[in-house]
Amino acid sequence: MEKEKRPFVIPIFLPHAGCPHQCVFCNQRAITGAARPFSAEDARAEVERYLSFPRKSKGPTIISFYGGNFLGISRKRIRDLLDLASQYVNQGRVDGIRFSTRPDTVSPLSLSLLEGYPVKTVELGVQSMDEEVLEASRRGHTVLEIRTAHELLREKGYETGLQMMIGLPGDDGAQSLASAREIAALSPDFVRIYPTVVLENSPLAEMWRSGRYEALTLDRAVDLCSKAYAIFHEANIPVVRMGLAVSDSLDEEGAVLAGPYHPAFGHLALSAWFLEKALALLKDAGLSGGPVVFRVHPQSVSVLRGLKNSNMDALEGRLGERPGVMEDRGLRRDQLALERPSKLSGFTGSDRS
């Protein structure tokens, strides 16, 4: 389920570049913090800045072009950016290139521009697999175009990542989960899940102010995201991000008008998934009380506990006493095991921390 070596990603944001129109949820300046076009020299400075950072990751180093519609920008600009990134690959300082683009810009002609460049991964801004939701969100493409684009990328041998959103206009939750199932059926290499938030100066802001759009609550968004995560987990598809990346622009007062923007959104969603997993283990074991111990990988202890130990509180309410937590490096980070304390050597009591 999880990748052994996570890539070291150098993000280059191209705010709204190549986008033919504005989707209702979009204010790329708020999301990326950029207001002017991003040049190749800007990109070079950003790459050098990231390469100067100390890093723990032993995975590949990838230059990633995000925030716009990469295959929708001019051919010259595409080549300028790919030429720049390729220099770093040829020097051995970077291992590959990835970018995000709209499904309706993927074609045999546009993909021919990539020939000869070390592009490894293409991410598609899918957002939804529901035609009515796509139309209400002013995406400007169809579900068929999503499927066709993904098939073309697969035929060319690219790794694919699909991005989806929950809480879009016209989506009451059922469409989000149906979209997750349809995306999983496409078998991408990974996915990202973003909750819809209302950004100032976006078309959605006016819809929200006029009462034509109701933003998701944080609890509802976390619940939907954790359910979507479960769908992808069952299909053995990694979810590499849940929630918007924290930025100074989004943290500015008045930037986010409504919706589930939270700096630890991914942690909350993953914790909700772990709680459901823990409850399922208890149900399968026929346990409704008494001392129990959960074994989990050390790096997943915090998500098992939940923010401010919320999961431990919920489990204590179910069991009548607080469950124990034991670290187990023999498990993957997405695994959870249930034991009775009597079966464990060295366990001295329930975990009260």
N, C-alpha and C positions, 0 to 999 in steps of 0.2 A: 504493500500500500504506500509506504513512504519511501522517498528516494534516499539512498545512502549518503550521497554528497549533494548538498544543496548548492545551486549556483550562486556566485557573487555577481549580482546584477548591477550594472551601471545604468541608471534610468536617465534617458534624455527626453524631456517633454517638449512636444511640438503642439502647443495649445491651439486646438481647433483647426490645425493645418489640414487642408485638403477636404474639409467637410463641406458638402454642397449646401447644407442648410443647418438650422439649429434644432436639435431634438428638444422636447419640452423640458427635460430635466437638466439641460446642459448650461453651465457657465464655466467654461474651461479656465478662465482666468482665476476663478475662485479655487478650482480643483488643483491647478498646477502652480498658481502663484505667478504666472507670467502674463505680460500684457503685450509684448511685441514679438514679431517673428523671430524664430530661433535659427541662427545661421550655422553653417558648418564650423566656423571658428568658435562660436559659442559652444557647440558640441565638443570641440576639441578641448576647450578649457574645462568643461564639465568632466570629460573622461579623465583628464590629467588629475583633476581634483580627487576623483574617486580612487584612482590608482595609487594616490599618495596615502590613502587611509590604511592603517593596520587592519588586517583581516583575520578572522578565525576560520572562515569557510575554506575547505580544501577542494571544493567543487570547481567547475569551470567558471571562468570569468566571461560574462556576456554583456555586450552593449545592447541596450533595449530602447527602441524608439516608441514612446507612448504619448497619449494625450490627443492625438489627431488621427487622421485617416491617411496612413502612410502611402498607400497606393493611389490615393486621390490627389497628391501634390504633384507638381510639375516633374516631368522626366528628368530635367536638369537637376532639380533639387534632390530627387531620389538618388541620382548617381553621385552627386556631391557628398551626400551623407553616407552612402554605402562605400564610396571611395575612402572617405575618412576612416570609417570603422574598419575597413579591410586593411588599412595600413597597420593598425594595432594588432590585427590577427596575424598579418605577415611578419610582424616583429616578434611574435610570440608572447605579447603582453596580454592579449585577449584571445579567447577561444572561439567565439562565434557572435552572431548577430541575431536579434529578434526584433519584431515590430508588431504593432497592432494596427488593424485596418477594418474598414466596413466590409461586410459580405458582398455588397454590390459593386465593389471595385476589384474583386478577384476575378480574373479572366485569363485565358491563355496568353493574351497580349500583355497584360500587366505583369504576369508572372515571368514573361520572357525578359523583363528588365532586370530580374534577379539573377539571371544566368551568369555564372562566373564569380559570383559573390558568395562569401561563406555565411549565408543566411541559414540558420538551423531551425528557427521556430517562427511561426506566424500565429498571432492571436486575433481572433475574430470577435468584434463587438456584437454578439448575438442579442443580448438583453432579454428577449422573449421568443418563444416558439408559438405564440398565439397571434394570429393575424389581426384580431381586433385590438389587442394591446399594442402591437407594433404601430398600427394606424393611429391610435389615440396618443401615442408617444411621439408621433411625427418622425418615425425612423426613416421612412422613405424607401424601405426594402421589404421583401416578402420572406416568408419561411422557406419557400422554394429556393430563393437566392442564397439563403443560409446553407441549405443542404448542398446546393451545387458548388458553392465556394469551398466548403469543407471537403467535398469529394475531390475537387481539383487539387487542393493542397496535399491531400493524401496521395493522389496519383503522382505528384511531383516529389514525394518523399519528405515533405516538411513535417516536423513535429507541430502539433496543433494545440492551442489553448483557446477555450471558449469562455467568454465573459457573459454572465447573466445578471439581471437585476430583479429584485423582489419589490413589490409595492408600487409598480408603475400604474399610470392611469388605466382604468378598466380591468385591473387585476385585483381580485378579492382574496387572493392566496391560493385558490385552487389552480389558477393559471400558472402561478410560479412553480408549484410542485409538478404540474403536468409538463412544464417547460424543462424542469430538471430531469424528468424521466426521458423526455425526447432527446435532450442533450446527451444524457448518459448512453442512449442507444446509438449515438453517433461515434462513441468510443474515442473522444479526444484524449490527448496525453495528460491534460490537466484542465482545471476550470478555476474561475474566480467568481465569487458571489458578492454583489454589491447591493446594499439597501438603498432605496430611493430616498433622497433628502431634498428638501425644498431650498434651493439656493437663490439668494437675492439676484435680481437681474436675469433670471431665467424665465421662460414662458410659464413654467410650472408655478412660479411665484404668484403670477396673476391669477392662475386657476385656483390656487390655494386661497388667495385673498377673497376671491369672489364666491368661494364655497363649492367650486366645481371639482375640487380635489381634496381628499382627506388623507393626511400623511399617516403612515404606520406609527404606532406607538413603539417604544423600544422593546417592550416585552413581546409584542406580536412579531416584530421583525426578527428578534432573536429566535423565537419559536419556529418561524418559517425557514430561517437560514439553517437552523440545526436539522430540520427535517430534510431540506435540500441536501445538506452535507451527508445525511444518512443514505440518501439515494445514491449519491456518487461513491460513497464508501462501499456500499453493497456491490457496486459495479467495478470496484477496484480502480477508481479514477481519483487521483490526488486533487485535493482542493488547496490551492497554494495561497489564497487570500480570501478572507471574509471581512467585509467592511471597507470603507474608504480609508486611504492612508491619511494619517494626521499631517496637517500642514499649517503653517502660520496663517495662510489666507483663510482657510476654513475656520480657524480658531478666532479670527477677528470678530468683534462684536457686530452682530447683524448679518454676517455672511450666510449662516444657516438659519432659515426662518422657522423650519419645522422638520420633523422626521427624526429617525433613529441614528443621529450622528453621535458616536461615542468612541473615545480613544482606545477603549479595550473591547470593541464590538466583536472581533474575532474570538477573543478569549471567552466572552459571554456565550457566543453561539456554540463553541466547542465544549464549554462546560455544560451547557444544556444537553448536548448530545451524550456526554459522559454520564450525566445523571440518568437519562433514559436507559443507557446501557446498564448502569448499576441496578436500576429498578427491574430491568428485564432479567438480569442474573438472579436477583432475589426471587422473582416470580418463578423462574424455571427450577430453582432449587426448593421451592415450596417454603421459603423462609419469610415469616412476618414479624419475627422478634428474636431476641437473643443476640449474643455477641457474634459479630462477623468481621472479617478482615478482607479488604480489597487489595490485591497486588496490582501494581502499575509501574510503568517505566519511570525513572526518576524525573525525566523532563516533562512528564504529564501529571505529576502530583498536584500542581497548582490548578490545572483545569479540572481534575477530579474533585478537588475541594470546592471549587467555585469561588467567585469573587466574594471576599469577606466570609469565606467558609459557608456560603449559602447552600451548596450541595450537601455538606456534612450536616447542616441544620435540618435540611429536608429529609435526609436518610435517618437521622436520629428521631425525627417525628414519626417516621414509618416503623422503625425498629424498636423504639422505646429506649434505646441507648445509642451512643455515638459509635459508628463503625471505626475499626482500625484501618490504617493505611500502611502498607509495606512496599518499599521500593524493590523492584525486580528488573534488573537489566536484561534478563532473558526474554522479556516481553518487548514487542514493538511499541512505539509511542501511541499507537491507536488501539492497543489491546488493554483489556481489563479482565482480571480473574478474581474469583470469589473463593474464600477459604474460611473454614471454621478455625478459631484460634487454637484449639486443641491439636490441630494437625500441623501446626507451625512451631518449629523449634526456635527458641529465642524471642518469641512474642510475649510481651509482659502485660498487655492490657490495651484498652481502647485508646485511640489517639484523641487527646483533648485539645491539641493545638489548633 
